[in-house]
Amino acid sequence: MRIPVVFMTGHGDIEIEVKAMKAGALDFLANPFNDQDMLDAAGQALAQDSERLAAEAALAVLRASYQSLSSREKEVMAFVLSGLLNEQIATEMTLSEITVKVHRGHQSRRHCDRNRHYCPP
């Protein structure tokens, strides 16, 4: 479980601050600090956590999209990600270029349908 942490202490030193930050604290406030410093630190911690949660959600969508692919589509995807063109992929997989295009089209449609994006036909 990840919770954004702002470490506040009345007896802080550099060693404690380093330990707190290595342990995952997003900020370290040593007394005396004012209310605004605390509010700013909490606001920044919550904003960072919100970004982390959004990134995790996006990654979960990508993983689900990938898992929905057939084994052949996953194989084509690996070649696509390596930068090969359809013709090169077809040669590597001993398929027709049209078959590669069909597999790529299925990948795109699944991603668009799952994420409710507009995707051209």
C-alpha positions in Angstrom: 0.0 0.0 0.0 1.4 3.3 -1.0 0.6 6.4 0.9 2.2 9.8 0.2 4.2 10.7 3.3 5.5 14.1 4.5 7.9 13.5 7.4 7.6 16.1 10.1 9.8 16.2 13.2 10.9 18.4 16.0 14.3 16.8 16.3 15.5 16.4 12.7 19.0 16.1 11.4 20.5 15.3 8.1 20.9 11.6 8.9 17.2 11.3 9.8 16.2 13.3 6.7 18.2 11.0 4.4 16.7 7.9 6.0 13.1 9.3 5.7 13.6 10.2 2.0 15.2 6.8 1.2 12.2 5.2 2.9 9.9 7.0 0.5 8.9 10.2 2.2 8.1 12.9 -0.4 9.2 15.8 1.8 10.8 16.4 5.2 9.9 19.3 7.5 11.8 20.0 10.6 10.5 22.4 13.3 10.1 25.2 13.2 7.9 25.2 10.0 4.9 27.3 9.3 1.4 26.2 8.3 1.9 27.1 4.7 5.0 25.0 4.4 3.0 22.0 5.7 0.1 22.7 3.3 2.4 23.1 0.4 4.2 19.9 1.2 0.9 18.0 1.6 -0.4 19.5 -1.7 2.7 18.5 -3.6 2.6 15.0 -2.1 -1.0 14.5 -3.1 -0.4 15.8 -6.6 2.6 13.4 -7.1 0.4 10.5 -5.8 -2.4 11.5 -8.2 0.1 11.4 -11.1 1.4 8.0 -9.9 -2.2 6.6 -9.7 -3.0 7.9 -13.2 0.2 6.3 -14.6 -0.6 2.9 -12.9 -4.1 3.1 -14.3 -2.8 3.7 -17.8 -0.3 0.8 -17.4 -3.2 -1.5 -16.3 -5.1 -0.6 -19.5 -2.1 -1.3 -21.6 -1.5 -4.6 -19.9 -5.2 -5.6 -20.4 -5.0 -4.6 -24.1 -1.8 -6.7 -24.5 -3.4 -9.7 -22.8 -6.4 -9.6 -25.1 -4.1 -10.1 -28.2 -3.8 -13.6 -29.7 -0.3 -15.2 -29.6 0.2 -14.4 -33.3 -0.8 -10.7 -32.7 1.7 -10.6 -29.8 4.4 -11.9 -32.1 3.6 -9.3 -34.7 3.6 -6.6 -32.0 7.1 -7.6 -30.9 8.3 -7.0 -34.5 6.4 -3.7 -34.7 7.9 -2.5 -31.5 11.4 -3.3 -32.8 10.7 -0.9 -35.7 10.2 -3.3 -38.6 7.9 -2.4 -41.5 5.0 -4.7 -42.5 7.0 -6.1 -45.4 9.9 -6.9 -43.1 7.7 -8.5 -40.5 6.0 -10.6 -43.2 9.4 -11.8 -44.3 10.5 -12.6 -40.8 7.3 -14.5 -40.0 6.9 -16.1 -43.5 3.5 -14.5 -43.8 1.9 -12.3 -46.5 2.1 -8.6 -45.9 -1.7 -8.4 -45.9 -1.8 -10.9 -43.0 0.5 -8.7 -41.0 -1.7 -5.7 -41.8 -4.7 -7.6 -40.6 -3.0 -8.5 -37.3 -1.9 -4.9 -36.8 -5.5 -3.8 -37.6 -6.9 -6.1 -34.9 -4.4 -4.7 -32.4 -5.4 -1.1 -33.2 -9.2 -1.9 -33.1 -8.9 -3.7 -29.8 -6.9 -0.8 -28.3 -9.4 1.8 -29.6 -12.5 -0.2 -28.5 -11.0 -0.9 -25.0 -10.0 2.8 -24.5 -13.0 4.3 -26.3 -10.7 6.4 -28.5 -11.7 7.5 -32.0 -9.7 5.5 -34.4 -9.9 5.9 -38.1 -11.2 2.8 -40.0 
